[in-house]
Amino acid sequence: MLERYTVKNVPQALKLEAAHYFGSLEKAISTLKKQEKRLPGWNRRKIITVLSQMHRSKESLSYVRARRDGSALVSAAEAHFGSWGKALYAAGIDPNLYFVHHKWRKARGRLSGSMRRKNVRW
């Protein structure tokens, strides 16, 4: 909008929408300028599109690999959605498929050193 119109020439319908969502046109412009500095080139729709394309092409969407290979995408996703998992979920991708799950095993046979010293019997 700012590239197309000057602040004085903004269409009335757009002014009303800005006032509805932000309280005033000035607040909407201020918010837009802050977001441009923070994340140039990224928005929710673009993040979802890129994630969907990566998923369709069977690229790994694990957090570690995505952080290593596409840190700008991960940073933008975390800023817009709150976390990498929430961004995957918003793109219609099950985040549990891409997070490492550990299966913890019980200790076998031996007691820890502190338990041996106290002669604890079970």
Phi, psi and omega in degrees: 000316182292333177285330184272321185236156167276166182299327181285335185259016181292133179301148183300320180299320179291322176299318180294318178297317179297318179295323179295313185275327186243349182102327177195164178295321181297318179293323178296316179295318179298315178297317180298316180295322178295318181291326179297321180290324184286313185224075181293128175089353182247137171217172184302316182296318180293320179297313180298319179297314181295317179297319179296318178297318179296319180294316179296324180273008175062032173281152181289133177248020177295148185301315184298313181292319179295321178295321181288316186272327184221065186297332178294320178296315181295316179298317179294318179297317179293324179290320183276325186248347180100328177200165178295319180296320178293326177292318177298317180298319179296331179276002179082023182248135179288112183295336182295340178288339187244004176256141181286128178250131178259138173255112183276138179252149175287150175293139182258138166070298189267144175275158177292163183304317182292327180287325179293319182296327184274356182052050181282133177249141182263000000 
